[in-house]
Every structure is written in C-alpha cells, then in structure tokens.
Amino acid sequence: MADMQTNLAKIAKMRRGLGMTQKQLADLSGVSQSLIAKIESGKIDPAYSKVTQILAALEGAQKTEKKLVSQVMTSKIFSVNPTDTLQKAISLMRAKDISQIPVIESGKCVGSLSDSVLVELVSEKGGNLKSIKVGEVMAESFPVIPAKSVIDICTDLLKHYPAVLVEKEGKLAGIVTKVDLLKAI
C-alpha cells in the first residue's frame, strides 16, 4: 500500500517536471483528465491498473525528452590564437589530451586545428613544424550552435566535424566532441 501512495505522489511531480498539463498526460496515458486531477488532489483511490498506465506514459515521456547541448558540453574550452606557433598548439593538445582545438581570436572562432591536420602537415613538411603559425595551416571553424539546441542537431554536425562549439548569450560557452556525446549516452 505504501508503494501505491508513493506512486500517486510521483504523478504530479513527474508531470510538472516534464512541463505537461493534466490534459496532455490524460491523452498520452488513455485516461480522463478528471481522473488525473482527482488522483493529484488525493480525492480518489484509483485502480492499480490506471496508476500503472499513467506512470508508464510518464516514464515513456521522460525517455523521449530530448537532452540539450548545454547538458553534454564541456564548459572549459582550450584554444589557440592564429598567431600562436604549432609547437604551442601541439603542446596544449598533448597536455590536455585533446585531438582538436578551436582557433579563437577576439572571442570568435576563426579556424580549427585537429590531429588529422597535424598528421597531414607532418607528412608534407616533415617534423619541422615549430615555427609555423597556427593561422597559416588552420582548417575551417567548428560550427557554432546555441546552448538550447537539442542534442540531435549536434549529433548530425559531429558526423562531419570533429567538434561543435556552443554559444550562450553571444559568447562561446562550451564545446562538444564525439567523446562528450558518447559520455552522455
């Protein structure tokens, strides 16, 4: 009986947490809106099957709720400037164990550097990369998306780019890589 009371108390909290109205929950679970209202107000002792039906609908809605990019991003962005040397960029990438890095100038992403770009440079120029400036060899910028974007947008972009930058209120707020995405699953 205590489990039933606990489940009844969870219904309103879960519904509100999903931003769902009583009517929406009723439609989703196949019961009447008045039944939801009576359960939430404690005016009825519903059948166990109805409570199970409502909870199943709520749990299904929770699973399909989309995560936002801001929930999976890494807030600390390590970056280099176009005037920095490749030696500095490589040292930073090694120290932070990252395989790509944005090139930022005046708070805006102007390019990127990745391990694949560096490997290509080594094959072309040999090991003498120390004096080359990042701006001379950087690749295109990583895409920038708003922090309130759903994770699906980021997932699609990561199929084509090694990282995606996240912007909040006009400023860079984080970065999402394939590793961040895998951690979120």
Phi, psi and omega in degrees: 000324180296323178297321180296316180295320178297316179297320179296320180293330181288333187302306182296319181296314180295318181299313180295321179299331178271358181068032186256142174278166177298321180297316179298317178295319179300313179297319182292323185264351178079026175238174181278154178294326180294327177295317178300313181299317181293322178295313182294329180273353179078018183271001183213150173252093188286163176293145180304321182296324179290319178297317178299318179298314181293315180296323178296320178296317179295317180294323176296319179294323179295320181292327182271352178297130185277137174283150176266155179303323181298340180279343183242352184288158171265122185288328181277116179256117173271133183214168174232167180256153180301335181272352177291155177278159176298327179302315179296316180298314180296317179299317179294317179298320178294313183298323183264000179054052178238151184254358176209154183211135177283151174256116187241136178223125181054041176078002180242144177283123181246355180179187179210162177223132180228166179300327180292323176296318181294319178297318178298318179295319179298319180292330180278316190248001183079200184273001184270079182249358190301321185268355181286137179276144180304318182299338181283336187233000184296151177269183180298160180294153171288149177295153179239128179232157179292150180299335182272007177291147176284153186299334180301323179296315180296319180301316179297318180294324181291349174289337185243343182232151179285342180203161176229132177270149183243133183244138177223126180054042175080003180235150177295128184242345182180180180220145176236127176244176178299325179296316178300319180296316179294326177295328184283341183286000000 
